Amino acid sequence: MLVLSRKKLESIVIDEQIIITVVEIRGDKVRLGIEAPRDISIKRCELEDRHQSEPPVAGEAADNGGQPVPDHSPLEKAQNSPAA
């Protein structure tokens, strides 16, 4: 397992197509923003484990109503900023 340290609004890029950004740090909780192609499934492990043993519950997997975080990715910002 690769372990990385990141600060708020810092990101990591996986395979040039998945961007994981630390959106917020509050106490012992970290909110992550994940940008990935639609064909890549993203699931929280604890929900995946529960879904294997229980029938699905409507709306269970969406903390934010299934809406994307209204922010542009750091990768997109870097690509669109003028070169210095």
C-alpha positions in Angstrom: 0.0 0.0 0.0 1.3 3.4 -0.9 0.7 6.0 1.8 0.8 9.7 0.9 0.4 12.9 3.0 -1.8 15.6 1.5 -3.0 19.0 2.8 -6.4 20.6 2.1 -6.9 21.2 -1.6 -3.9 19.0 -2.6 -4.5 16.1 -5.0 -3.1 12.9 -6.3 -3.5 11.6 -9.9 -3.9 7.9 -10.6 -3.2 6.7 -14.1 -3.7 10.2 -15.6 -7.5 9.9 -15.4 -8.5 9.7 -11.7 -7.9 12.7 -9.5 -8.4 12.5 -5.7 -8.5 15.9 -3.9 -8.6 16.6 -0.2 -11.6 18.9 -0.1 -11.9 19.4 3.7 -10.3 18.3 6.9 -12.4 18.6 10.1 -11.3 16.8 13.3 -10.7 13.2 12.5 -12.6 13.3 9.2 -11.3 14.0 5.7 -13.6 14.8 2.8 -12.3 13.6 -0.6 -13.4 14.7 -4.0 -12.9 12.0 -6.7 -12.9 12.8 -10.4 -12.9 9.7 -12.7 -14.4 8.6 -16.0 -18.0 7.5 -15.8 -17.1 3.9 -16.6 -15.0 3.6 -13.4 -17.0 2.4 -10.4 -16.2 4.2 -7.1 -17.6 2.7 -3.9 -16.9 3.1 -0.2 -15.6 -0.2 1.3 -17.9 -0.2 4.3 -21.0 0.2 2.0 -19.7 -2.4 -0.4 -19.3 -4.9 2.5 -22.8 -4.1 3.8 -24.4 -4.4 0.3 -23.0 -7.9 0.0 -24.9 -8.9 3.1 -28.0 -6.7 3.0 -30.6 -5.6 0.4 -29.9 -2.0 -0.9 -31.5 1.0 0.8 -32.5 3.9 -1.4 -30.1 6.9 -1.1 -27.8 5.2 1.2 -24.5 5.8 -0.7 -25.0 9.5 -1.4 -23.7 11.9 1.3 -24.2 14.9 -0.9 -27.3 13.8 -2.8 -25.2 12.4 -5.5 -24.2 15.8 -6.7 -20.6 16.5 -7.8 -18.5 19.0 -5.8 -18.9 22.3 -7.6 -15.1 22.9 -8.0 -12.6 22.5 -10.8 -9.9 20.0 -10.3 -6.4 21.1 -9.6 -5.3 19.3 -12.8 -7.8 21.2 -14.9 -6.7 24.5 -13.2 -3.1 23.8 -14.0 -3.9 22.9 -17.6 -5.9 26.1 -18.1 -3.6 28.6 -16.3 -1.2 30.6 -18.5 2.4 29.5 -18.5 4.7 31.7 -16.4 
